[in-house]
Amino acid sequence: MFLEINNFLDNNFCNEIIQNCTPFLKKDDVDSGNREGSTVNITKTPELKNIDKILNNKFKDITLKKLIHTFNIDNKTALKDSNFEFHRYKKGDQLYTHGDGIHFPNEEIFNPRILSLVVNLTNNESADLIFPRYNKKIKTEKGKLTVFLPNSCYEHYMNNNSNKDRDVLVTWLIDISIHCSQVQR
């Protein structure tokens, strides 16, 4: 199941996010092996506190109004974002095929991911988010929110074959009422 909401963020706010996050990007500062590019954790960057606050309010609004209903999530579930990250893919950068999974691999105790969320901050031709199992291509359109389930059935990838940066905002909704631990083998 996929949900796409066009114009979730307006052009001005997309530009504001890009302008404010760009100074904090470090080349190839990526904490996972599933992609190329640069990233900044908005939530953990004090200078981006105002952007984080606006995003929290915007996502809280959409969570309560749309996502719980669309994805049939129990109203008793305590949803929270897992931190907002700004990702930049330069021309030729890739997001390698992967499924998001329900947890962050480096955490012993975690709250399970319930939904994966991506907001496009730029318009890019030839930089679609592709879900091969479903033969689905999601266009990179400025302000569009894409929501999908964080599991291996929703493997996805992207090749930035456009002639400019592809900037996105990423977060996961997690259930903070559930605490899980990794099984040691």
Summary of the structure (lengths in Angstrom):
residues: 185
radius of gyration: 15.8
end to end distance: 32.6
largest distance: 49.0
contacts: 540
relative contact order: 0.24
helix: 24%
strand: 36%
